[in-house]
Every structure is written in C-alpha cells, then in structure tokens.
Amino acid sequence: MSEKTYRANEVVSCVDEGEDGAMLYNPDKDDTVILNPSGRSIWALLSAPRTIDEIAGHLVSAYPSITREQARKDAEQFLESLVPDFATPSTDEH
C-alpha cells in the first residue's frame, strides 16, 4: 500500500522567529513564506517524510481543543500552500 508523504524542500531555509513563527525562503524561486507558530511546528516535522495523518496527530496533541477532522483539514490546507515550492509530496511504499 502506498501513502502520500510530504517533506521539506531541501533548498528552503527556515528562520525561526520564536513565538511569532518562522520565515521560509526558497532561493530557487526567490520566494518567502511567513509561518505562524503552528505552521512552524509542522515545518519542523517535515524534516522527514510525513503523512497527513501524522501531521494531524501532531496538531491534535499540540492543540487539544481541535478535532482530528479539523486538524486533518488544516494540515491539508497548509501543505497545499507549500507545494511545490517549499514542500515536496511523494508516494512511499509501505
């Protein structure tokens, strides 16, 4: 069975802005994205390939007031905003 995973684009640099979040910069595209603190925490997870469900699980743990369904939607929207310039989707065989 194969499942789509996401990983940070290796050329993208991340500047941690502390409690304010982080800034991503892709030199290949000369593009910048500002992340809020929850986006920064997801970005840290993307140092290794992660599935939407893994990211949603992280969000539920970090923000117990949200439902798993909402966490999954938020993760999908976040990743959609980063692909293809900042994050790379792939299909891993499990």
Residue pairs with C-beta under 8 A, 6 or more apart in sequence:
1 93
1 94
2 91
2 92
2 93
2 94
3 51
3 91
3 92
3 94
4 51
4 52
4 89
4 90
4 91
5 49
5 50
5 51
5 89
5 90
5 91
5 92
6 46
6 49
6 50
6 51
6 52
6 55
6 79
6 82
6 83
6 87
6 88
6 89
6 90
7 46
7 47
7 48
7 49
7 50
7 87
7 88
7 90
8 14
8 43
8 46
8 47
8 86
8 87
8 88
9 26
9 84
9 85
9 86
9 87
9 88
11 26
11 27
11 28
12 24
12 25
12 26
12 85
12 86
13 24
13 25
13 27
14 22
14 23
14 24
14 25
14 40
14 43
15 22
15 23
15 25
16 22
16 40
17 23
17 40
19 37
20 37
21 34
21 35
21 36
21 37
21 39
21 40
22 34
22 35
22 39
22 40
22 43
23 32
23 33
23 34
23 35
24 32
24 33
24 34
24 35
24 43
24 82
24 86
25 31
25 32
26 32
26 85
26 86
28 85
29 85
31 85
31 86
33 81
33 82
33 86
35 43
38 59
38 62
38 63
38 74
39 78
41 58
41 62
42 55
42 58
42 59
42 75
42 78
45 54
45 55
45 58
46 87
49 90
49 92
52 72
52 75
52 76
52 79
53 72
55 71
55 75
55 78
55 79
56 68
56 71
56 72
56 74
56 75
57 68
57 71
59 66
59 71
59 74
59 75
60 66
60 67
60 68
60 71
63 71
66 74
79 87
79 89
83 89
